[in-house]
Amino acid sequence: MAIFKRKHLTKILAGQKTQTRRIHRPISQGWQIGKTYGIRDRWFTKPQTHITILRKFRQRLGDITQEDVQKEGYTSMEEFRKVWAEIYGQWNPDQIVTVYEFKKVDEPPGLLR
C-alpha cells in the first residue's frame, strides 16, 4: 500500500505523474521493483488505483531534471520546488532522496496491499 497526497493521486489517475521522490526510505527498503501496490490518499480507505514500480534509485534532490519534473506531474522546476517545500518543510538540493518510477495498472494479480 502507498499513500499519496490527494493532488498527487489525482495526477496519477490522470496519467500525469509517473515518478515520485521520498526522503524517508533507504534504497534497500521501501517499495520493490516489479511489485504492484494499491495507492490511496488516506489510511483505511480502498485503493483508488494501483502502480507497479519500474525503477528505483538514489539521487541528490538538486539533480532533478526538467524531464523528471514533468514525470512528477509538474510543468516547471519552480512549481515542483514549491510543492516539495510545502510537504517537507524546505528545499535542500543536497538532500539524498529515493526516486521511484512507476506505471499505473489495472487490478493486477499478486497485488501487495
C-alpha positions in Angstrom: 0.0 0.0 0.0 1.2 3.5 -0.8 -0.1 6.9 0.4 0.0 10.0 -1.8 -1.3 13.5 -1.2 -4.7 13.9 -2.8 -3.3 16.3 -5.6 -0.7 13.7 -6.4 -3.2 10.8 -6.5 -5.3 12.9 -8.9 -2.2 13.3 -11.2 -1.5 9.6 -11.1 -5.1 8.8 -12.0 -4.9 11.3 -14.9 -1.6 9.7 -16.1 0.4 12.9 -15.4 2.6 11.5 -12.6 4.8 8.5 -13.2 7.6 9.3 -10.7 7.9 10.2 -7.0 10.7 11.1 -4.6 10.7 10.1 -1.0 13.2 11.1 1.8 12.2 8.6 4.4 13.3 5.3 2.9 16.7 3.9 2.2 17.2 2.2 -1.2 17.3 -1.2 0.5 13.8 -0.7 1.9 10.6 0.8 0.6 8.8 -0.2 -2.5 10.4 -3.0 -4.6 11.0 -3.1 -8.3 8.4 -5.2 -10.1 5.9 -5.2 -7.3 2.4 -3.7 -7.6 0.9 -1.6 -4.8 -2.6 -0.2 -4.2 -2.5 3.6 -3.7 -4.8 5.9 -1.8 -4.8 9.3 -0.1 -5.7 8.1 3.4 -5.2 5.1 5.6 -8.1 2.7 5.9 -9.6 3.5 2.5 -9.9 1.3 -0.5 -7.1 1.8 -3.1 -8.1 4.1 -5.9 -5.7 2.6 -8.4 -2.5 0.5 -8.5 1.1 1.2 -9.5 3.9 -1.1 -10.5 7.4 0.0 -9.6 9.6 0.0 -12.7 12.8 1.5 -11.3 14.2 3.0 -8.1 17.5 4.8 -7.4 19.0 7.4 -5.1 19.6 11.0 -6.2 20.5 14.4 -4.9 17.3 16.4 -4.9 19.1 19.2 -6.8 19.9 16.8 -9.6 16.3 16.6 -10.7 15.9 17.4 -14.4 13.0 19.2 -16.2 12.0 15.8 -17.7 11.9 14.4 -14.1 9.8 17.4 -13.0 7.3 16.5 -15.8 7.2 12.9 -14.6 6.4 14.2 -11.1 3.4 15.8 -12.7 4.6 19.5 -12.7 5.3 21.9 -15.6 8.2 23.8 -14.0 11.0 23.4 -11.6 9.7 26.3 -9.5 6.3 24.7 -9.1 7.9 21.4 -8.1 10.3 23.1 -5.6 7.3 25.0 -4.0 5.3 21.8 -3.5 8.3 19.9 -2.2 8.9 22.7 0.4 5.2 22.6 1.4 5.3 18.9 2.0 8.8 18.5 3.6 9.4 22.0 5.0 12.3 23.1 2.9 14.1 22.6 -0.4 17.6 21.3 0.2 19.3 20.5 -3.1 21.9 18.4 -1.3 19.4 16.1 0.3 19.5 12.5 -0.9 16.1 11.1 -1.9 14.9 7.8 -3.3 13.3 8.1 -6.7 10.6 5.6 -7.8 9.4 5.4 -11.4 6.1 3.6 -11.8 3.2 2.9 -14.1 -0.4 2.9 -13.3 -2.0 -0.5 -13.8 -5.5 -2.1 -13.6 -6.2 -4.5 -10.8 -3.2 -6.9 -11.1 -2.7 -10.4 -9.9 -0.4 -10.8 -6.9 -1.3 -7.3 -5.5 0.5 -6.2 -2.4 -1.7 -4.2 0.0 
